[in-house]
Amino acid sequence: MDGSQKQVALYDTTLRDGCQTEGISLSLEDKLQLASALDRLGVDYIEGGYPLSNPKDKKFFEEARSLDLEHSRLAAFGSTRRPNRDASEDRGLQALLETEAPAVTIVAKVWPLHVEKVLKVSPGENLKMVEDSVRFLKDEGREVIFDAEHFFDAHGDDAEYAIEVLQTAAEAGADCVVLCDTNGGTLTSEIEDVTRKVCETVDAEVGIHCHDDSGLGVANSVAAVEEGCRHVQGTLNGFGERCGNADLCAVIPNLNLKTDYRCTTDEQQKKLTEISRLAYEVANLMFRGDQPYVGHSAFAHKGGLHVDAMRKERRSYEHIDPELVGNERRFLIGELSGKASLLEKMEKYDLSHDSETLSRLLERLQRMENRGYQFEAAEASFELLAKKETGNYRRFFECDGYHVSIMRQPEGGMLTDATVKLNVKGSREHTASEGDGPVDALDGALRKALDEHYPSLGNVHLTDYKVRVINPRAATAAKVRVIVQSSDDSRMWGTVGVSENIIEASWEALVDSIEYKLLLEEEKEQERGAAAE
């Protein structure tokens, strides 16, 4: 960080606020895994959970003591003491201390509506609860982060009282007072105005915590920093209740790359895409392809004019270099693609080409897409197609036929058998396999026929299988598109098949997947042979 840049502290609440996402339920092991990842990302504070709310969060802090975090500090979450009770006797505050977390975050009511209608205490008693709680935790040697819940709504109704709550926390020793847009409904202009006023008035570090109910969580967080906040709260991928929290995967690069503020190092920032996708995997959620910075499509280019411009000047259609956030540039192949897109792909595959070859390949591609093929998620099938068109393809086996039978058994359940007949290296193979369904059975029979001839197929696994009806108005005669995702020990690839018959479409995608793997192995052998010479 150079002298002109100012540091902003990152506070991640994925393990607490993010767990309020519909459909997310993290295990203790999940939370520990993500905590380690957040430390690698350079997050300053990891909010581990609310120890008084459930045994899992309490156990997390016990287990997290052995994580050996290099950068991050753990923070335990709780609330101010209960009304009309001594802070030292409050069970919630005691639970925070028992976590042994070096930082504690306490949330407090700031909005008179909540103070009087929810807490059912006087404004004066609420101030006393804030003061007692902060002072008690500070006396116990903890760093105290004070979350002012619904602050912007409170400021709109009674600005004087909202500011008084913050000043009370600051005077009691709070290390940071955080302005929370809990309902996520505040516009950026108001965030700016109110944040500026607070930073000029309150003698403490000021933070921001935004929800995304208006689609402004990231914008509001960045705006608050530019108005004086030096502490930003959010979650990985914007996980959180309702519409989620501010997405740290966008907040981090926005601050680092587009403002005078820094919140991670360059090397930590390069881990952003990897850790974003890890969080999706751990949470058992599908990736958002269009997610800014880290999405699979964030730096994908399809239109021919766009790709042509990108080949001449990368900045023409990209606001940053994708490598800065650990992502990659992708040129998609489709009916909107021009020769520039194909040229980029041919260079990537190291295939010789001329203008006539490119025109022929583009025409064939457009015909296939008109029949229902798509290659965006099936680049392996496109590479095979390109190699066929340029004479760089050879068959590893010939299919003489296959058969699939499905029989319902008298005792219940289905029995699926598949047989395949192949010609492999001059040898005729006739194999059969049972499976959980027709595709599984076909895959098993195909492998049996090939394994002896091509042992490298032993580490190939089918990781995903998707079916899409292309022309639903044709009802049961409709075409389907099958996408198969496969992987080995080092890479993943996608293949596609299209037919009115779902088994035929699946077979086409399976065969492409196997042939692509065999081509990769052949190319490796050729490289090893060239190196040996």
SEPA-576930 format. One record per residue (C-alpha): residue number from 1; x, y, z. Coordinates in pm, whole numbers, plus 50000, padded with zeros to 5 digits. Layout:
REM residues N
  pos     xx     yy     zz
  NUM      X      Y      Z
...
END
This chain:
REM residues 533
  pos     xx     yy     zz
    1  50000  50000  50000
    2  50147  50337  49899
    3  50128  50645  50117
    4  49829  50791  49933
    5  49606  50492  50010
    6  49410  50452  50332
    7  49342  50118  50496
    8  48986  49992  50548
    9  48913  49703  50785
   10  48711  49412  50647
   11  48457  49243  50871
   12  48302  48923  50739
   13  47974  48794  50879
   14  47918  48500  50642
   15  47926  48254  50934
   16  47647  48438  51114
   17  47448  48678  50894
   18  47521  48469  50583
   19  47373  48162  50752
   20  47035  48337  50756
   21  47015  48284  50379
   22  46722  48068  50277
   23  46860  47724  50195
   24  47193  47757  50378
   25  47278  47547  50682
   26  47649  47531  50755
   27  47790  47254  50970
   28  48062  47319  51227
   29  48319  47178  50984
   30  48185  47404  50708
   31  48227  47710  50928
   32  48581  47618  51026
   33  48673  47559  50660
   34  48534  47898  50559
   35  48708  48072  50849
   36  49042  47944  50724
   37  48957  48062  50372
   38  48861  48408  50499
   39  49195  48431  50676
   40  49372  48355  50346
   41  49166  48628  50183
   42  49295  48882  50434
   43  48970  48958  50616
   44  49042  49150  50938
   45  48747  49019  51142
   46  48562  48688  51111
   47  48233  48692  51295
   48  48199  48333  51411
   49  47841  48341  51533
   50  47607  48411  51823
   51  47728  48181  52105
   52  47415  48220  52318
   53  47181  48121  52033
   54  47289  47759  51965
   55  47547  47497  52070
   56  47709  47486  51724
   57  47817  47852  51740
   58  47946  47804  52092
   59  48143  47499  51978
   60  48283  47692  51681
   61  48476  47927  51906
   62  48619  47633  52101
   63  48737  47462  51782
   64  48852  47784  51615
   65  49119  47841  51881
   66  49331  47582  51700
   67  49292  47734  51350
   68  49621  47926  51372
   69  49484  48228  51186
   70  49759  48442  51038
   71  49567  48762  50968
   72  49209  48754  51096
   73  49069  48818  51442
   74  48764  48623  51556
   75  48461  48821  51666
   76  48172  48688  51874
   77  47828  48839  51818
   78  47571  48929  52083
   79  47353  49212  52209
   80  47350  49470  52486
   81  47251  49359  52834
   82  46888  49290  52904
   83  46680  49572  53056
   84  46711  49646  53427
   85  46997  49403  53482
   86  47361  49447  53581
   87  47596  49392  53286
   88  47823  49163  53487
   89  47529  48929  53551
   90  47394  48927  53196
   91  47409  48578  53045
   92  47453  48706  52690
   93  47755  48919  52774
   94  47907  48635  52974
   95  47865  48405  52675
   96  48064  48650  52462
   97  48351  48646  52711
   98  48346  48267  52733
   99  48425  48240  52361
  100  48768  48396  52432
  101  48732  48583  52103
  102  48955  48892  52102
  103  48675  49104  51951
  104  48307  49116  52040
  105  48028  49275  51843
  106  47715  49386  52023
  107  47403  49500  51848
  108  47179  49765  52001
  109  46848  49930  51929
  110  46880  50282  51793
  111  46538  50340  51641
  112  46286  50474  51896
  113  46023  50257  51725
  114  46220  49947  51833
  115  46323  50084  52170
  116  45966  50152  52278
  117  45769  49890  52081
  118  46010  49592  52078
  119  46236  49633  52380
  120  45959  49816  52566
  121  46202  50033  52761
  122  46248  50407  52785
  123  46502  50584  52561
  124  46704  50659  52875
  125  46720  50295  52984
  126  46830  50195  52632
  127  47120  50442  52652
  128  47214  50297  52988
  129  47208  49944  52843
  130  47447  50058  52569
  131  47684  50230  52808
  132  47694  49946  53062
  133  47746  49676  52802
  134  48029  49848  52616
  135  48207  49953  52934
  136  48182  49605  53085
  137  48329  49436  52778
  138  48607  49694  52751
  139  48694  49644  53116
  140  48728  49273  53036
  141  48993  49359  52776
  142  48788  49300  52459
  143  48786  49502  52139
  144  48425  49619  52110
  145  48246  49673  51779
  146  47907  49839  51824
  147  47640  49761  51563
  148  47372  50030  51555
  149  47077  49833  51419
  150  46841  50013  51177
  151  47056  50323  51210
  152  46946  50495  50890
  153  46576  50438  50962
  154  46637  50566  51314
  155  46820  50872  51184
  156  46529  50951  50954
  157  46279  50942  51243
  158  46488  51093  51523
  159  46837  51196  51417
  160  46921  51347  51755
  161  46852  51026  51946
  162  47028  50805  51687
  163  47345  51014  51718
  164  47315  51015  52098
  165  47320  50633  52102
  166  47642  50633  51896
  167  47804  50894  52118
  168  47710  50694  52427
  169  47880  50384  52285
  170  48187  50583  52181
  171  48223  50751  52522
  172  48193  50412  52692
  173  48493  50295  52490
  174  48358  50128  52173
  175  48641  50082  51924
  176  48411  50114  51625
  177  48048  50220  51584
  178  47882  50060  51282
  179  47594  50219  51092
  180  47356  49942  50989
  181  47112  49968  50698
  182  46930  49667  50836
  183  46624  49693  50611
  184  46843  49756  50306
  185  46613  50032  50183
  186  46832  50341  50205
  187  46942  50514  49885
  188  47308  50595  49827
  189  47263  50971  49850
  190  47120  50938  50202
  191  47393  50694  50304
  192  47648  50955  50197
  193  47482  51246  50377
  194  47420  51063  50705
  195  47762  50893  50711
  196  47938  51224  50656
  197  47745  51380  50943
  198  47822  51090  51180
  199  48195  51093  51095
  200  48207  51465  51171
  201  48016  51427  51498
  202  48109  51101  51671
  203  48456  51057  51822
  204  48514  50693  51720
  205  48598  50488  51416
  206  48284  50450  51203
  207  48183  50138  51010
  208  47911  50042  50762
  209  47686  49734  50741
  210  47450  49725  50441
  211  47184  49485  50323
  212  47092  49454  49956
  213  46713  49485  49954
  214  46734  49778  49710
  215  47019  49628  49509
  216  47255  49890  49655
  217  47446  49700  49923
  218  47785  49724  49751
  219  47732  50078  49622
  220  47622  50199  49965
  221  47921  50034  50134
  222  48170  50196  49896
  223  47995  50533  49927
  224  48012  50514  50308
  225  48387  50449  50293
  226  48435  50751  50070
  227  48248  50959  50328
  228  48467  50848  50618
  229  48397  50487  50723
  230  48708  50278  50781
  231  48536  49949  50861
  232  48313  49755  50616
  233  48093  49459  50701
  234  47959  49210  50447
  235  47948  48845  50341
  236  48100  48624  50074
  237  47881  48631  49760
  238  47634  48858  49938
  239  47485  48568  50137
  240  47228  48683  50392
  241  46863  48708  50489
  242  46606  48821  50233
  243  46808  48977  49947
  244  47140  48932  50124
  245  47419  49152  50257
  246  47677  49363  50078
  247  47889  49125  49871
  248  48251  49143  49985
  249  48353  48981  49655
  250  48259  49311  49490
  251  48334  49548  49779
  252  48699  49435  49800
  253  48800  49493  49436
  254  48590  49809  49411
  255  48782  49962  49699
  256  49122  49823  49605
  257  49109  49895  49232
  258  48882  50195  49195
  259  48937  50417  49501
  260  49219  50549  49718
  261  49140  50284  49982
  262  49283  49937  50036
  263  49145  49642  50229
  264  49362  49348  50112
  265  49697  49294  49942
  266  49718  49220  49570
  267  49802  48854  49639
  268  49507  48815  49876
  269  49276  48974  49619
  270  49383  48714  49360
  271  49225  48446  49584
  272  48883  48612  49556
  273  48733  48396  49280
  274  48862  48074  49435
  275  48719  48157  49778
  276  48390  48283  49636
  277  48338  47948  49463
  278  48449  47756  49771
  279  48177  47935  49967
  280  47914  47829  49711
  281  48035  47470  49727
  282  48037  47461  50107
  283  47690  47619  50119
  284  47568  47372  49852
  285  47443  47652  49627
  286  47479  47703  49252
  287  47732  47963  49138
  288  47596  48291  49004
  289  47746  48309  48657
  290  47682  48681  48623
  291  47824  48778  48963
  292  48055  49081  48927
  293  48430  49013  48937
  294  48412  48643  49036
  295  48131  48500  48822
  296  48205  48251  48546
  297  48061  48500  48294
  298  48211  48816  48444
  299  48479  48826  48173
  300  48309  48619  47903
  301  48277  48760  47551
  302  48045  48625  47284
  303  47955  48891  47026
  304  48187  48886  46724
  305  48247  49263  46728
  306  48329  49250  47099
  307  48578  48966  47055
  308  48741  49138  46759
  309  48787  49453  46969
  310  48917  49249  47264
  311  49182  49087  47047
  312  49310  49434  46957
  313  49275  49601  47298
  314  49180  49413  47616
  315  49044  49724  47789
  316  48785  49780  47517
  317  48528  49554  47687
  318  48679  49481  48030
  319  48690  49721  48324
  320  48978  49532  48493
  321  49219  49250  48416
  322  49039  48933  48538
  323  49364  48793  48678
  324  49361  49064  48945
  325  49073  48880  49117
  326  49179  48529  49021
  327  48926  48498  48738
  328  48985  48433  48369
  329  48886  48576  48032
  330  48663  48352  47819
  331  48565  48378  47452
  332  48235  48204  47393
  333  48130  48025  47080
  334  47778  48071  46950
  335  47564  48191  46661
  336  47656  48553  46743
  337  48026  48471  46721
  338  48227  48598  46429
  339  48559  48487  46288
  340  48742  48675  46564
  341  48589  48442  46826
  342  48687  48136  46626
  343  49035  48275  46563
  344  49086  48319  46938
  345  48978  47960  46999
  346  49193  47818  46719
  347  49498  47992  46862
  348  49413  47857  47207
  349  49393  47502  47068
  350  49709  47559  46858
  351  49525  47457  46538
  352  49637  47565  46194
  353  49371  47761  46004
  354  49299  47985  45710
  355  49011  48211  45611
  356  48833  47934  45421
  357  48858  47696  45720
  358  48723  47960  45958
  359  48430  48037  45725
  360  48349  47667  45691
  361  48369  47613  46069
  362  48154  47917  46141
  363  47889  47803  45894
  364  47884  47455  46047
  365  47864  47598  46397
  366  47567  47817  46306
  367  47386  47523  46146
  368  47437  47314  46459
  369  47317  47593  46689
  370  47007  47625  46472
  371  46944  47255  46548
  372  46971  47319  46922
  373  47340  47278  47006
  374  47507  47519  47247
  375  47879  47519  47315
  376  47916  47776  47595
  377  47915  47501  47858
  378  48052  47240  47618
  379  48384  47372  47494
  380  48526  47020  47471
  381  48265  46934  47207
  382  48354  47251  47019
  383  48725  47167  47031
  384  48650  46824  46885
  385  48442  46992  46614
  386  48727  47232  46530
  387  48977  46949  46515
  388  48752  46752  46280
  389  48720  47054  46051
  390  49098  47112  46043
  391  49203  46748  46002
  392  49349  46719  46355
  393  49106  46453  46473
  394  49118  46076  46469
  395  48871  45823  46600
  396  48974  45602  46890
  397  48682  45362  46844
  398  48381  45298  46623
  399  48033  45231  46761
  400  47857  44941  46590
  401  47547  44979  46805
  402  47403  44998  47155
  403  47088  44881  47331
  404  46918  44994  47651
  405  46637  44812  47833
  406  46441  44927  48134
  407  46227  44681  48326
  408  46007  44738  48628
  409  46064  44454  48875
  410  45771  44275  49043
  411  45892  44368  49391
  412  45923  44734  49289
  413  46209  44942  49155
  414  46355  44966  48808
  415  46629  44756  48648
  416  46829  44918  48366
  417  47065  44727  48137
  418  47280  44861  47854
  419  47493  44680  47597
  420  47736  44838  47351
  421  47920  44702  47049
  422  48246  44879  46962
  423  48535  44832  46726
  424  48847  44934  46918
  425  49190  44912  46754
  426  49062  44633  46530
  427  48916  44440  46822
  428  48539  44386  46849
  429  48405  44454  47199
  430  48057  44358  47315
  431  47994  44460  47678
  432  47698  44506  47912
  433  47637  44694  48234
  434  47359  44764  48480
  435  47298  45116  48609
  436  47073  45341  48812
  437  46931  45472  48485
  438  46992  45448  48110
  439  47275  45702  48104
  440  47455  45541  48398
  441  47419  45197  48239
  442  47545  45321  47900
  443  47841  45492  48064
  444  47929  45170  48247
  445  47907  44954  47934
  446  48113  45204  47731
  447  48388  45208  47992
  448  48400  44828  48011
  449  48458  44816  47639
  450  48738  45076  47648
  451  48917  45037  47982
  452  49151  44756  47868
  453  49257  44955  47564
  454  49273  45299  47731
  455  49356  45266  48106
  456  49372  45646  48144
  457  48991  45652  48141
  458  48995  45507  48492
  459  49021  45851  48653
  460  48742  46013  48447
  461  48423  46089  48639
  462  48090  46231  48530
  463  48031  46526  48764
  464  47711  46680  48626
  465  47432  46596  48384
  466  47177  46849  48257
  467  46883  46809  48022
  468  46702  47098  47851
  469  46395  47072  47628
  470  46467  47286  47321
  471  46123  47310  47154
  472  45864  47237  47426
  473  45568  47299  47192
  474  45656  46972  47018
  475  45554  46797  47342
  476  45678  46437  47356
  477  45845  46476  47015
  478  46054  46769  47136
  479  46431  46780  47099
  480  46645  46776  47411
  481  46993  46910  47470
  482  47212  46714  47712
  483  47517  46871  47874
  484  47763  46638  48047
  485  48036  46772  48275
  486  48332  46540  48331
  487  48659  46561  48520
  488  48983  46377  48584
  489  49250  46448  48842
  490  49350  46781  48686
  491  49072  46943  48485
  492  48701  46961  48400
  493  48532  46971  48060
  494  48182  46986  47914
  495  48026  46811  47614
  496  47688  46834  47442
  497  47443  46612  47253
  498  47111  46695  47083
  499  46834  46461  46968
  500  46460  46393  46989
  501  46570  46085  47184
  502  46719  46166  47525
  503  46927  45846  47526
  504  47080  45929  47187
  505  47159  46286  47302
  506  47318  46147  47618
  507  47522  45893  47420
  508  47655  46168  47192
  509  47765  46376  47491
  510  47921  46073  47664
  511  48119  45972  47354
  512  48246  46329  47310
  513  48358  46330  47673
  514  48554  46005  47632
  515  48708  46108  47300
  516  48814  46443  47440
  517  48994  46273  47728
  518  49170  46035  47488
  519  49281  46325  47268
  520  49425  46500  47573
  521  49618  46188  47667
  522  49747  46147  47311
  523  49869  46507  47305
  524  50048  46452  47638
  525  50222  46145  47498
  526  50333  46338  47193
  527  50472  46617  47412
  528  50660  46365  47627
  529  50802  46201  47315
  530  50915  46534  47173
  531  51080  46626  47503
  532  51263  46290  47516
  533  51408  46348  47170
END
